[in-house]
Amino acid sequence: MKKIGIIGGLGPEATVDYYRILINAYRERFGGKTPEIIIYSLDMGELATFFKNKDLNGIVNWLNRAIKALKGSGADLAIIAANTPHLVYEDLVRVAPIPVISIVEETANVASTMGLKRVGLFGTKITMRADFYPKVFKQKNIDIAVPTKDEQNYINRILNEELNFGTIREETRGQLKAIIQRMIKEQGINALILGCTELPLILSAPDPGIPYLNTSRIHVLSALRYALQ
């Protein structure tokens, strides 16, 4: 098996979730054994500073330093345990010394296999307003719908103030589900992308008729599949 390297810390709660999913999936397949995994945890505050300064090249170099460190520790492939940094994915893979599995491409593959045509996207404000999700999904003939700007601001706030710190509130869960129901009725979505790796922590059980695309789980299982090839 190829050794998987995880760029974590973006945020820490999602990194723990990635590790748990990977360990459990491997145990289910190989009966109690555990894989060798390398985790390089970054400071989420540095990423926020790069975005504040609109320094996308800085993000590429910062992530690539982590990938080089993973390779130096024996990793054969890498995954970034976060959605928003995939804004620079195309530039990153051009310079990365080992393959980097895209959370967006793998989620699009699953959505296509499910026959989806119009999906909603929750995530950070950057993820919801950038084009890196719509661009990839368009190649699969799938439309992306996003919440209203006020809803985007709310989702971004609870990600930064609650979920990044592992805080789960029932009131927040109810507000998120209300946004989902509005998008079903008004925007015609037939699935929802949990496009921030903290979102599965609060949206774990989908409502009837609206499947959730858990990008964390999709990403991890894809990485495991590549590692076992």
N, CA, C and O of each residue as an XYZ file, in Angstrom:
916
protein
N       0.835     -1.200      0.000
C       0.000      0.000      0.000
C       0.869      1.250      0.000
O       1.858      1.334      0.728
N       0.482      2.227     -0.836
C       1.163      3.517     -0.820
C       0.828      4.235      0.483
O      -0.243      4.046      1.060
N       1.764      5.056      0.927
C       1.583      5.760      2.195
C       0.888      7.100      1.937
O       1.313      7.876      1.082
N      -0.190      7.360      2.691
C      -0.977      8.580      2.532
C      -0.460      9.664      3.472
O      -0.258      9.426      4.663
N      -0.249     10.855      2.919
C       0.093     12.024      3.719
C      -1.090     12.975      3.771
O      -1.699     13.264      2.740
N      -1.418     13.458      4.940
C      -2.547     14.374      5.125
C      -2.041     15.737      5.567
O      -1.319     15.849      6.557
N      -2.426     16.780      4.824
C      -2.195     18.149      5.289
C      -3.388     18.519      6.150
O      -4.504     18.663      5.650
N      -3.154     18.671      7.441
C      -4.237     18.910      8.383
C      -4.149     20.265      9.052
O      -3.327     21.108      8.693
N      -5.015     20.454     10.032
C      -5.038     21.695     10.802
C      -5.932     22.771     10.237
O      -6.005     23.871     10.784
N      -6.629     22.462      9.124
C      -7.363     23.515      8.395
C      -8.870     23.272      8.370
O      -9.424     23.379      7.276
N      -9.604     22.956      9.448
C      -9.150     23.058     10.794
C      -8.877     21.697     11.454
O      -9.032     20.641     10.840
N      -8.476     21.764     12.697
C      -8.089     20.572     13.441
C      -9.199     19.541     13.600
O      -8.936     18.340     13.529
N     -10.451     19.994     13.816
C     -11.557     19.048     14.005
C     -11.756     18.185     12.765
O     -12.029     16.989     12.873
N     -11.619     18.788     11.592
C     -11.769     18.032     10.348
C     -10.637     17.033     10.177
O     -10.844     15.939      9.652
N      -9.446     17.403     10.615
C      -8.302     16.491     10.519
C      -8.549     15.233     11.345
O      -8.240     14.124     10.911
N      -9.102     15.415     12.528
C      -9.455     14.270     13.380
C     -10.479     13.391     12.671
O     -10.389     12.164     12.718
N     -11.458     14.022     12.013
C     -12.486     13.279     11.284
C     -11.871     12.482     10.131
O     -12.227     11.323      9.917
N     -10.954     13.098      9.394
C     -10.252     12.406      8.302
C      -9.538     11.167      8.832
O      -9.637     10.086      8.253
N      -8.829     11.334      9.920
C      -8.070     10.224     10.504
C      -9.010      9.090     10.912
O      -8.739      7.919     10.647
N     -10.115      9.452     11.558
C     -11.080      8.451     12.011
C     -11.680      7.687     10.828
O     -11.775      6.460     10.863
N     -12.084      8.413      9.783
C     -12.679      7.769      8.608
C     -11.683      6.818      7.957
O     -12.037      5.698      7.589
N     -10.444      7.261      7.816
C      -9.423      6.449      7.156
C      -9.118      5.182      7.951
O      -9.033      4.094      7.383
N      -8.954      5.326      9.259
C      -8.673      4.163     10.102
C      -9.825      3.160     10.036
O      -9.600      1.961      9.868
N     -11.061      3.656     10.168
C     -12.222      2.760     10.165
C     -12.396      2.055      8.825
O     -12.706      0.864      8.782
N     -12.194      2.797      7.721
C     -12.335      2.190      6.394
C     -11.281      1.114      6.169
O     -11.564      0.069      5.583
N     -10.077      1.373      6.634
C      -8.996      0.388      6.473
C      -9.273     -0.849      7.324
O      -9.063     -1.974      6.870
N      -9.739     -0.649      8.546
C     -10.041     -1.783      9.427
C     -11.159     -2.652      8.855
O     -11.101     -3.879      8.929
N     -12.181     -2.004      8.281
C     -13.282     -2.758      7.684
C     -12.787     -3.655      6.555
O     -13.294     -4.757      6.346
N     -11.794     -3.162      5.841
C     -11.289     -3.913      4.692
C     -10.274     -4.981      5.093
O     -10.229     -6.055      4.493
N      -9.472     -4.689      6.096
C      -8.356     -5.586      6.414
C      -8.424     -6.180      7.825
O      -7.432     -6.710      8.326
N      -9.582     -6.093      8.454
C      -9.792     -6.819      9.691
C      -8.924     -6.417     10.863
O      -8.159     -7.231     11.382
N      -9.036     -5.176     11.282
C      -8.354     -4.766     12.503
C      -6.991     -4.144     12.320
O      -6.476     -3.517     13.246
N      -6.388     -4.299     11.147
C      -5.088     -3.672     10.910
C      -5.264     -2.170     10.732
O      -6.364     -1.697     10.443
N      -4.181     -1.425     10.903
C      -4.225      0.025     10.693
C      -3.120      0.444      9.728
O      -2.029     -0.125      9.753
N      -3.394      1.440      8.871
C      -2.409      1.857      7.876
C      -1.389      2.829      8.445
O      -1.621      3.462      9.476
N      -0.266      2.938      7.767
C       0.703      3.981      8.097
C       0.243      5.283      7.453
O       0.031      5.345      6.242
N       0.090      6.317      8.268
C      -0.396      7.621      7.811
C       0.532      8.697      8.352
O       1.020      8.603      9.478
N       0.768      9.715      7.542
C       1.578     10.848      7.989
C       0.702     12.095      7.961
O       0.076     12.388      6.943
N       0.653     12.824      9.058
C      -0.137     14.052      9.136
C       0.793     15.234      9.386
O       1.603     15.223     10.313
N       0.658     16.259      8.537
C       1.405     17.506      8.723
C       0.366     18.578      9.032
O      -0.388     18.991      8.150
N       0.328     19.024     10.273
C      -0.700     19.964     10.707
C      -0.212     21.403     10.585
O       0.809     21.780     11.160
N      -0.962     22.195      9.826
C      -0.620     23.596      9.590
C      -1.427     24.514     10.499
O      -2.393     24.088     11.132
N      -1.020     25.773     10.553
C      -1.701     26.792     11.350
C      -2.777     27.454     10.495
O      -2.464     28.137      9.521
N      -4.048     27.253     10.857
C      -5.148     27.805     10.082
C      -5.090     29.326     10.019
O      -5.568     29.925      9.056
N      -4.509     29.953     11.035
C      -4.389     31.403     11.038
C      -3.521     31.923      9.903
O      -3.764     33.008      9.375
N      -2.502     31.141      9.526
C      -1.653     31.544      8.402
C      -2.441     31.542      7.101
O      -2.273     32.431      6.267
N      -3.307     30.535      6.928
C      -4.129     30.483      5.714
C      -5.041     31.699      5.638
O      -5.201     32.293      4.572
N      -5.638     32.071      6.767
C      -6.514     33.243      6.798
C      -5.755     34.509      6.410
O      -6.295     35.377      5.725
N      -4.505     34.611      6.847
C      -3.686     35.779      6.504
C      -3.393     35.821      5.012
O      -3.454     36.884      4.395
N      -3.076     34.671      4.431
C      -2.839     34.616      2.983
C      -4.070     35.092      2.216
O      -3.953     35.878      1.276
N      -5.242     34.618      2.615
C      -6.467     35.019      1.920
C      -6.756     36.500      2.136
O      -7.191     37.187      1.213
N      -6.519     36.992      3.341
C      -6.740     38.410      3.627
C      -5.871     39.283      2.733
O      -6.301     40.345      2.283
N      -4.642     38.830      2.476
C      -3.711     39.580      1.627
C      -3.838     39.229      0.150
O      -3.089     39.741     -0.682
N      -4.794     38.348     -0.175
C      -5.019     37.882     -1.555
C      -3.739     37.312     -2.163
O      -3.454     37.504     -3.345
N      -2.979     36.609     -1.331
C      -1.685     36.053     -1.742
C      -1.846     34.574     -2.097
O      -1.489     33.694     -1.314
N      -2.388     34.314     -3.289
C      -2.625     32.930     -3.696
C      -1.318     32.190     -3.955
O      -1.216     30.997     -3.669
N      -0.327     32.880     -4.488
C       0.984     32.238     -4.680
C       1.591     31.828     -3.340
O       2.249     30.794     -3.231
N       1.357     32.657     -2.328
C       1.837     32.317     -0.993
C       1.201     31.037     -0.480
O       1.861     30.227      0.172
N      -0.101     30.850     -0.777
C      -0.790     29.623     -0.358
C      -0.196     28.415     -1.058
O       0.026     27.376     -0.437
N       0.063     28.552     -2.364
C       0.658     27.441     -3.126
C       1.997     27.041     -2.516
O       2.246     25.860     -2.274
N       2.849     28.019     -2.270
C       4.184     27.722     -1.723
C       4.100     27.138     -0.314
O       4.852     26.231      0.044
N       3.183     27.669      0.468
C       2.982     27.206      1.848
C       2.527     25.751      1.872
O       3.063     24.934      2.621
N       1.526     25.433      1.038
C       1.042     24.051      0.964
C       2.100     23.120      0.392
O       2.242     21.979      0.830
N       2.840     23.620     -0.594
C       3.850     22.759     -1.220
C       4.989     22.433     -0.256
O       5.565     21.347     -0.325
N       5.315     23.354      0.633
C       6.324     23.049      1.656
C       5.852     21.887      2.534
O       6.635     21.015      2.909
N       4.567     21.898      2.848
C       4.014     20.805      3.655
C       4.041     19.491      2.881
O       4.341     18.440      3.448
N       3.728     19.550      1.586
C       3.748     18.335      0.765
C       5.167     17.794      0.649
O       5.381     16.583      0.697
N       6.133     18.691      0.496
C       7.533     18.247      0.450
C       7.933     17.574      1.759
O       8.667     16.585      1.759
N       7.448     18.115      2.871
C       7.743     17.507      4.171
C       7.100     16.130      4.281
O       7.695     15.201      4.829
N       5.880     16.003      3.757
C       5.213     14.700      3.756
C       5.993     13.696      2.916
O       6.195     12.550      3.319
N       6.426     14.147      1.743
C       7.222     13.259      0.890
C       8.510     12.851      1.602
O       8.900     11.684      1.570
N       9.161     13.807      2.237
C      10.399     13.514      2.952
C      10.212     12.524      4.087
O      11.158     11.861      4.512
N       8.965     12.430      4.579
C       8.658     11.473      5.647
C       8.164     10.133      5.104
O       7.841      9.219      5.862
N       8.113     10.037      3.765
C       7.752      8.762      3.155
C       6.399      8.695      2.494
O       6.007      7.627      2.024
N       5.658      9.805      2.437
C       4.339      9.787      1.803
C       4.463      9.627      0.291
O       5.345     10.208     -0.342
N       3.557      8.825     -0.273
C       3.524      8.601     -1.722
C       2.469      9.451     -2.412
O       2.561      9.701     -3.614
N       1.471      9.894     -1.663
C       0.427     10.768     -2.193
C      -0.086     11.620     -1.047
O       0.104     11.294      0.125
N      -0.745     12.727     -1.406
C      -1.185     13.673     -0.376
C      -2.637     14.064     -0.572
O      -3.146     14.079     -1.693
N      -3.293     14.380      0.532
C      -4.616     14.986      0.498
C      -4.617     16.177      1.448
O      -3.967     16.155      2.493
N      -5.358     17.218      1.068
C      -5.513     18.402      1.914
C      -6.866     18.280      2.598
O      -7.897     18.260      1.925
N      -6.879     18.199      3.915
C      -8.111     17.956      4.671
C      -8.908     19.245      4.846
O      -9.211     19.661      5.964
N      -9.239     19.865      3.718
C     -10.007     21.113      3.707
C     -10.422     21.386      2.272
O      -9.751     20.964      1.331
N     -11.538     22.098      2.111
C     -12.022     22.446      0.774
C     -11.438     23.746      0.250
O     -10.987     23.811     -0.894
N     -11.445     24.790      1.087
C     -11.082     26.131      0.615
C      -9.697     26.205     -0.024
O      -9.555     26.891     -1.036
N      -8.659     25.536      0.506
C      -7.347     25.602     -0.147
C      -7.323     25.032     -1.565
O      -6.375     25.267     -2.315
N      -8.372     24.280     -1.934
C      -8.422     23.748     -3.302
C      -8.659     24.847     -4.339
O      -8.660     24.584     -5.541
N      -8.857     26.070     -3.870
C      -8.897     27.219     -4.775
C      -7.622     27.290     -5.606
O      -7.651     27.745     -6.749
N      -6.495     26.841     -5.035
C      -5.204     26.912     -5.736
C      -4.744     25.525     -6.203
O      -3.568     25.330     -6.510
N      -5.670     24.571     -6.256
C      -5.291     23.185     -6.560
C      -4.546     23.057     -7.889
O      -3.521     22.378     -7.960
N      -5.046     23.694     -8.929
C      -4.426     23.542    -10.251
C      -2.979     24.019    -10.246
O      -2.116     23.389    -10.856
N      -2.711     25.123     -9.566
C      -1.332     25.621     -9.482
C      -0.481     24.733     -8.585
O       0.706     24.532     -8.843
N      -1.089     24.204     -7.536
C      -0.341     23.374     -6.589
C       0.138     22.074     -7.228
O       1.287     21.675     -7.038
N      -0.738     21.413     -7.984
C      -0.345     20.103     -8.534
C       0.763     20.234     -9.578
O       1.463     19.265     -9.873
N       0.919     21.428    -10.133
C       1.994     21.626    -11.117
C       3.370     21.575    -10.461
O       4.358     21.237    -11.113
N       3.436     21.907     -9.180
C       4.740     21.976     -8.504
C       4.914     20.914     -7.419
O       6.029     20.693     -6.945
N       3.832     20.260     -7.025
C       3.913     19.280     -5.934
C       4.767     18.083     -6.338
O       4.666     17.614     -7.472
N       5.603     17.579     -5.435
C       6.510     16.470     -5.759
C       5.847     15.096     -5.745
O       6.440     14.124     -6.213
N       4.626     15.000     -5.215
C       3.874     13.742     -5.218
C       2.433     14.048     -5.629
O       2.005     15.199     -5.541
N       1.676     13.041     -6.076
C       0.281     13.282     -6.463
C      -0.547     13.842     -5.302
O      -0.391     13.434     -4.152
N      -1.432     14.787     -5.636
C      -2.346     15.373     -4.652
C      -3.771     15.086     -5.128
O      -4.162     15.509     -6.216
N      -4.536     14.375     -4.321
C      -5.887     13.979     -4.698
C      -6.849     15.133     -4.418
O      -6.882     15.657     -3.305
N      -7.632     15.529     -5.425
C      -8.532     16.676     -5.309
C      -9.858     16.299     -4.652
O     -10.524     15.359     -5.088
N     -10.235     17.019     -3.623
C     -11.524     16.800     -2.976
C     -12.668     17.172     -3.909
O     -13.735     16.561     -3.857
N     -12.453     18.175     -4.765
C     -13.505     18.644     -5.666
C     -13.739     17.640     -6.788
O     -14.882     17.289     -7.078
N     -12.672     17.179     -7.416
C     -12.800     16.223     -8.509
C     -13.419     14.912     -8.037
O     -14.256     14.334     -8.730
N     -13.018     14.448     -6.876
C     -13.560     13.185     -6.368
C     -15.037     13.330     -6.005
O     -15.818     12.401     -6.211
N     -15.425     14.481     -5.469
C     -16.837     14.716     -5.157
C     -17.659     14.819     -6.433
O     -18.785     14.322     -6.485
N     -17.113     15.456     -7.459
C     -17.809     15.544     -8.747
C     -18.007     14.160     -9.353
O     -19.053     13.885     -9.942
N     -17.025     13.302     -9.216
C     -17.153     11.934     -9.735
C     -18.304     11.196     -9.057
O     -19.073     10.495     -9.715
N     -18.418     11.356     -7.746
C     -19.503     10.702     -7.005
C     -20.856     11.279     -7.417
O     -21.813     10.532     -7.621
N     -20.936     12.607     -7.541
C     -22.188     13.251     -7.941
C     -22.628     12.777     -9.321
O     -23.815     12.548     -9.555
N     -21.674     12.631    -10.229
C     -21.978     12.155    -11.580
C     -22.487     10.719    -11.548
O     -23.455     10.381    -12.230
N     -21.835      9.881    -10.758
C     -22.261      8.483    -10.625
C     -23.687      8.391    -10.075
O     -24.437      7.486    -10.440
N     -24.057      9.324     -9.201
C     -25.404      9.348     -8.620
C     -26.444      9.905     -9.585
O     -27.641      9.842     -9.308
N     -25.998     10.450    -10.715
C     -26.918     11.009    -11.690
C     -27.480     12.363    -11.308
O     -28.551     12.742    -11.782
N     -26.780     13.096    -10.462
C     -27.253     14.398    -10.008
C     -27.076     15.451    -11.096
O     -26.138     15.384    -11.890
N     -27.985     16.423    -11.124
C     -27.923     17.476    -12.138
C     -27.825     18.883    -11.548
O     -27.323     19.798    -12.200
N     -28.303     19.053    -10.322
C     -28.241     20.380     -9.684
C     -28.040     20.183     -8.184
O     -28.909     19.654     -7.491
N     -26.901     20.609     -7.705
C     -26.566     20.374     -6.302
C     -26.270     21.691     -5.597
O     -25.730     22.625     -6.190
N     -26.630     21.746     -4.336
C     -26.312     22.907     -3.516
C     -24.911     22.790     -2.951
O     -24.360     21.694     -2.847
N     -24.340     23.926     -2.587
C     -22.986     23.953     -2.032
C     -22.955     24.802     -0.774
O     -23.249     25.997     -0.814
N     -22.598     24.180      0.345
C     -22.281     24.886      1.580
C     -20.769     24.859      1.759
O     -20.110     23.895      1.373
N     -20.225     25.915      2.345
C     -18.794     25.955      2.620
C     -18.422     27.302      3.197
O     -19.292     28.062      3.622
N     -17.142     27.602      3.215
C     -16.723     28.945      3.598
C     -17.203     29.925      2.538
O     -17.570     29.530      1.431
N     -17.196     31.197      2.885
C     -17.620     32.215      1.927
C     -16.757     32.159      0.672
O     -17.256     32.340     -0.439
N     -15.476     31.913      0.848
C     -14.573     31.809     -0.305
C     -14.984     30.651     -1.196
O     -15.062     30.804     -2.415
N     -15.247     29.498     -0.606
C     -15.626     28.319     -1.392
C     -16.937     28.545     -2.128
O     -17.063     28.169     -3.294
N     -17.917     29.154     -1.466
C     -19.221     29.357     -2.093
C     -19.182     30.413     -3.194
O     -19.999     30.372     -4.114
N     -18.248     31.353     -3.112
C     -18.225     32.452     -4.084
C     -17.190     32.267     -5.190
O     -17.252     32.950     -6.213
N     -16.247     31.358     -4.998
C     -15.224     31.108     -6.026
C     -15.785     30.172     -7.095
O     -16.900     29.664     -6.970
N     -14.998     29.954     -8.145
C     -15.491     29.133     -9.257
C     -14.889     27.735     -9.302
O     -15.148     26.993    -10.249
N     -14.083     27.347     -8.292
C     -13.387     26.068     -8.430
C     -14.323     24.870     -8.302
O     -14.027     23.808     -8.851
N     -15.440     25.008     -7.596
C     -16.439     23.928     -7.592
C     -17.267     23.931     -8.882
O     -17.335     22.898     -9.549
N     -17.903     25.059     -9.262
C     -18.685     25.057    -10.503
C     -17.883     24.639    -11.733
O     -18.408     23.954    -12.610
N     -16.623     25.045    -11.802
C     -15.782     24.728    -12.956
C     -15.621     23.222    -13.136
O     -15.748     22.712    -14.249
N     -15.344     22.513    -12.052
C     -15.146     21.061    -12.127
C     -16.474     20.352    -12.366
O     -16.543     19.416    -13.162
N     -17.527     20.792    -11.682
C     -18.826     20.126    -11.826
C     -19.435     20.358    -13.206
O     -20.165     19.506    -13.712
N     -19.141     21.495    -13.814
C     -19.649     21.768    -15.160
C     -19.146     20.731    -16.154
O     -19.847     20.390    -17.106
N     -17.928     20.225    -15.936
C     -17.375     19.188    -16.810
C     -18.184     17.901    -16.739
O     -18.117     17.070    -17.645
N     -18.950     17.736    -15.664
C     -19.818     16.563    -15.493
C     -21.280     16.901    -15.804
O     -22.178     16.100    -15.550
N     -21.508     18.110    -16.362
C     -22.864     18.589    -16.670
C     -23.745     18.681    -15.420
O     -24.926     18.337    -15.443
N     -23.141     19.148    -14.342
C     -23.863     19.336    -13.082
C     -23.790     20.811    -12.696
O     -22.712     21.404    -12.669
N     -24.960     21.398    -12.397
C     -25.012     22.793    -11.967
C     -24.811     22.889    -10.455
O     -25.228     22.013     -9.697
N     -24.166     23.970    -10.043
C     -23.967     24.266     -8.624
C     -24.850     25.450     -8.237
O     -24.856     26.475     -8.918
N     -25.593     25.305     -7.146
C     -26.388     26.403     -6.593
C     -25.844     26.743     -5.209
O     -25.493     25.854     -4.434
N     -25.777     28.029     -4.910
C     -25.261     28.461     -3.604
C     -26.337     29.239     -2.847
O     -27.271     29.751     -3.465
N     -26.224     29.334     -1.535
C     -27.185     30.112     -0.738
C     -27.130     31.597     -1.082
O     -26.240     32.046     -1.804
N     -28.097     32.356     -0.554
C     -28.082     33.803     -0.716
C     -26.866     34.381      0.012
O     -26.238     33.696      0.819
N     -26.542     35.630     -0.275
C     -25.374     36.243      0.371
C     -25.522     36.299      1.888
O     -24.556     36.070      2.616
N     -26.732     36.604      2.367
C     -26.943     36.624      3.820
C     -26.739     35.233      4.410
O     -26.146     35.084      5.478
N     -27.236     34.215      3.706
C     -27.058     32.839      4.174
C     -25.590     32.428      4.134
O     -25.106     31.728      5.024
N     -24.893     32.869      3.097
C     -23.456     32.584      3.010
C     -22.711     33.197      4.192
O     -21.841     32.561      4.788
N     -23.061     34.431      4.521
C     -22.408     35.096      5.655
C     -22.676     34.340      6.957
O     -21.789     34.206      7.800
N     -23.905     33.849      7.109
C     -24.253     33.082      8.316
C     -23.454     31.782      8.383
O     -22.876     31.459      9.421
N     -23.422     31.038      7.279
C     -22.690     29.766      7.250
C     -21.211     29.999      7.531
O     -20.593     29.255      8.292
N     -20.646     31.034      6.915
C     -19.230     31.348      7.131
C     -18.960     31.678      8.599
O     -17.942     31.277      9.163
N     -19.896     32.420      9.207
C     -19.711     32.812     10.609
C     -19.744     31.600     11.536
O     -18.905     31.477     12.428
N     -20.709     30.707     11.329
C     -20.783     29.562     12.256
C     -19.615     28.591     12.033
O     -19.203     27.889     12.956
N     -19.090     28.558     10.815
C     -17.890     27.747     10.591
C     -16.725     28.294     11.407
O     -16.017     27.541     12.075
N     -16.533     29.604     11.349
C     -15.391     30.230     12.023
C     -15.556     30.309     13.538
O     -14.579     30.189     14.278
N     -16.793     30.512     13.999
C     -17.013     30.759     15.426
C     -17.447     29.518     16.203
O     -17.313     29.476     17.426
N     -17.968     28.502     15.498
C     -18.473     27.319     16.197
C     -17.787     26.033     15.743
O     -17.090     25.385     16.524
N     -17.986     25.670     14.485
C     -17.558     24.341     14.037
C     -16.047     24.166     14.049
O     -15.559     23.075     14.344
N     -15.299     25.217     13.735
C     -13.835     25.106     13.776
C     -13.313     24.810     15.181
O     -12.181     24.359     15.353
N     -14.154     25.070     16.178
C     -13.765     24.804     17.569
C     -14.501     23.596     18.144
O     -14.452     23.341     19.347
N     -15.191     22.848     17.257
C     -15.885     21.645     17.697
C     -17.190     21.907     18.423
O     -17.723     21.008     19.074
N     -17.722     23.136     18.323
C     -18.978     23.483     18.992
C     -20.164     23.104     18.111
O     -20.273     23.580     16.981
N     -21.050     22.255     18.618
C     -22.227     21.813     17.878
C     -23.463     22.290     18.632
O     -23.689     21.891     19.774
N     -24.275     23.155     17.985
C     -25.480     23.696     18.617
C     -26.706     23.285     17.814
O     -26.713     23.386     16.587
N     -27.746     22.822     18.508
C     -28.970     22.394     17.826
C     -29.627     23.558     17.086
O     -30.205     23.369     16.016
N     -29.540     24.750     17.653
C     -30.109     25.925     16.982
C     -29.433     26.146     15.627
O     -30.098     26.450     14.637
N     -28.122     25.993     15.593
C     -27.380     26.144     14.339
C     -27.783     25.065     13.343
O     -27.973     25.351     12.161
N     -27.916     23.826     13.813
C     -28.331     22.733     12.937
C     -29.697     23.044     12.301
O     -29.910     22.820     11.110
N     -30.608     23.562     13.127
C     -31.931     23.909     12.620
C     -31.888     25.006     11.570
O     -32.606     24.943     10.571
N     -31.045     26.019     11.792
C     -30.904     27.111     10.819
C     -30.342     26.595      9.494
O     -30.804     26.987      8.422
N     -29.347     25.718      9.574
C     -28.759     25.161      8.353
C     -29.786     24.345      7.580
O     -29.856     24.424      6.354
N     -30.586     23.559      8.304
C     -31.593     22.734      7.631
C     -32.686     23.594      7.005
O     -33.258     23.224      5.980
N     -32.978     24.744      7.620
C     -33.952     25.668      7.035
C     -33.432     26.232      5.714
O     -34.197     26.390      4.762
N     -32.144     26.535      5.654
C     -31.541     27.012      4.400
C     -31.620     25.919      3.340
O     -31.932     26.196      2.181
N     -31.340     24.685      3.732
C     -31.408     23.564      2.784
C     -32.818     23.437      2.219
O     -32.987     23.282      1.009
N     -33.835     23.501      3.084
C     -35.217     23.358      2.618
C     -35.597     24.484      1.662
O     -36.299     24.256      0.677
N     -35.132     25.702      1.951
C     -35.412     26.810      1.028
C     -34.779     26.556     -0.324
O     -35.397     26.817     -1.356
N     -33.534     26.044     -0.334
C     -32.838     25.789     -1.597
C     -33.505     24.667     -2.390
O     -33.505     24.690     -3.621
N     -34.070     23.689     -1.690
C     -34.810     22.630     -2.384
C     -36.018     23.229     -3.093
O     -36.262     22.945     -4.266
N     -36.771     24.061     -2.376
C     -38.017     24.609     -2.912
C     -37.781     25.681     -3.966
O     -38.462     25.712     -4.991
N     -36.810     26.565     -3.713
C     -36.639     27.733     -4.575
C     -35.559     27.564     -5.636
O     -35.627     28.202     -6.687
N     -34.562     26.715     -5.381
C     -33.451     26.578     -6.319
C     -33.366     25.194     -6.954
O     -32.517     24.948     -7.811
N     -34.238     24.306     -6.535
C     -34.353     23.009     -7.193
C     -33.174     22.075     -7.008
O     -32.892     21.260     -7.886
N     -32.475     22.175     -5.875
C     -31.334     21.274     -5.669
C     -31.833     19.871     -5.322
O     -32.870     19.714     -4.677
N     -31.082     18.849     -5.757
C     -31.453     17.469     -5.415
C     -30.370     16.764     -4.608
O     -30.419     15.548     -4.422
N     -29.392     17.530     -4.131
C     -28.358     17.033     -3.216
C     -27.614     18.249     -2.680
O     -27.723     19.347     -3.226
N     -26.859     18.044     -1.608
C     -26.091     19.138     -1.013
C     -24.654     18.706     -0.788
O     -24.393     17.672     -0.173
N     -23.719     19.511     -1.294
C     -22.297     19.283     -1.045
C     -21.930     19.908      0.299
O     -22.111     21.108      0.505
N     -21.419     19.094      1.200
C     -20.878     19.623      2.453
C     -19.453     20.064      2.157
O     -18.485     19.359      2.444
N     -19.354     21.269      1.567
C     -18.104     21.750      1.000
C     -17.182     22.439      1.983
O     -16.386     23.299      1.609
N     -17.294     22.059      3.226
C     -16.310     22.420      4.246
C     -16.172     21.191      5.115
O     -17.175     20.600      5.515
N     -14.966     20.801      5.410
C     -14.756     19.521      6.089
C     -15.213     19.531      7.545
O     -15.169     18.495      8.209
N     -15.657     20.700      8.059
C     -16.275     20.745      9.389
C     -17.781     20.483      9.335
O     -18.373     20.106     10.346
N     -18.408     20.675      8.176
C     -19.867     20.567      8.091
C     -20.420     19.186      8.436
O     -21.489     19.104      9.040
N     -19.731     18.088      8.074
C     -20.268     16.776      8.473
C     -20.369     16.596      9.985
O     -21.070     15.699     10.452
N     -19.685     17.425     10.746
C     -19.763     17.326     12.200
C     -21.149     17.709     12.708
O     -21.582     17.232     13.757
N     -21.853     18.578     11.957
C     -23.177     19.037     12.386
C     -24.292     18.549     11.466
O     -25.436     18.423     11.902
N     -23.979     18.275     10.211
C     -24.971     17.768      9.263
C     -24.643     16.315      8.941
O     -24.228     15.985      7.830
N     -24.833     15.468      9.923
C     -24.463     14.059      9.753
C     -25.606     13.218      9.214
O     -25.365     12.211      8.549
N     -26.857     13.613      9.489
C     -28.015     12.827      9.057
C     -28.846     13.631      8.067
O     -29.547     14.559      8.472
N     -28.785     13.298      6.770
C     -29.520     14.065      5.763
C     -31.025     13.916      5.905
O     -31.515     12.890      6.375
N     -31.760     14.952      5.494
C     -33.214     14.880      5.457
C     -33.649     13.965      4.321
O     -32.905     13.788      3.357
N     -34.849     13.375      4.417
C     -35.339     12.508      3.339
C     -35.363     13.227      1.995
O     -35.837     14.359      1.897
N     -34.851     12.567      0.968
C     -34.918     13.107     -0.386
C     -33.824     14.081     -0.745
O     -33.815     14.601     -1.861
N     -32.892     14.350      0.165
C     -31.813     15.292     -0.138
C     -30.501     14.717      0.389
O     -30.102     15.017      1.514
N     -29.836     13.901     -0.407
C     -28.571     13.310      0.049
C     -27.493     14.367      0.249
O     -27.435     15.360     -0.476
N     -26.646     14.135      1.239
C     -25.487     14.987      1.469
C     -24.262     14.338      0.838
O     -24.040     13.136      0.983
N     -23.479     15.138      0.143
C     -22.185     14.682     -0.364
C     -21.139     15.088      0.670
O     -20.685     16.232      0.705
N     -20.772     14.134      1.503
C     -19.803     14.365      2.575
C     -18.409     14.375      1.956
O     -17.819     13.321      1.721
N     -17.892     15.562      1.696
C     -16.620     15.668      0.971
C     -15.464     15.050      1.744
O     -14.523     14.533      1.142
N     -15.524     15.096      3.065
C     -14.459     14.476      3.867
C     -14.399     12.979      3.598
O     -13.337     12.434      3.296
N     -15.543     12.323      3.709
C     -15.596     10.871      3.519
C     -15.235     10.489      2.084
O     -14.470      9.552      1.860
N     -15.789     11.221      1.117
C     -15.480     10.953     -0.289
C     -13.979     11.065     -0.535
O     -13.384     10.212     -1.194
N     -13.375     12.119     -0.002
C     -11.955     12.393     -0.206
C     -11.091     11.280      0.384
O     -10.174     10.778     -0.266
N     -11.398     10.903      1.625
C     -10.608      9.874      2.308
C     -10.715      8.532      1.598
O      -9.705      7.863      1.379
N     -11.936      8.132      1.237
C     -12.112      6.833      0.584
C     -11.450      6.809     -0.789
O     -10.942      5.771     -1.212
N     -11.450      7.940     -1.486
C     -10.754      8.021     -2.774
C      -9.252      7.877     -2.574
O      -8.587      7.166     -3.327
N      -8.718      8.553     -1.557
C      -7.281      8.448     -1.276
C      -6.899      7.013     -0.936
O      -5.853      6.527     -1.368
N      -7.736      6.339     -0.168
C      -7.460      4.946      0.185
C      -7.475      4.067     -1.059
O      -6.640      3.175     -1.212
N      -8.426      4.326     -1.940
C      -8.493      3.552     -3.189
C      -7.222      3.737     -4.018
O      -6.664      2.767     -4.531
N      -6.768      4.981     -4.146
C      -5.529      5.240     -4.899
C      -4.334      4.579     -4.215
O      -3.449      4.040     -4.879
N      -4.318      4.625     -2.892
C      -3.184      4.064     -2.148
C      -3.093      2.551     -2.305
O      -2.009      1.973     -2.225
N      -4.231      1.923     -2.529
C      -4.256      0.461     -2.645
C      -4.055     -0.032     -4.072
O      -3.936     -1.236     -4.301
N      -4.017      0.884     -5.027
C      -3.815      0.480     -6.429
C      -2.389     -0.006     -6.655
O      -2.036     -0.386     -7.771
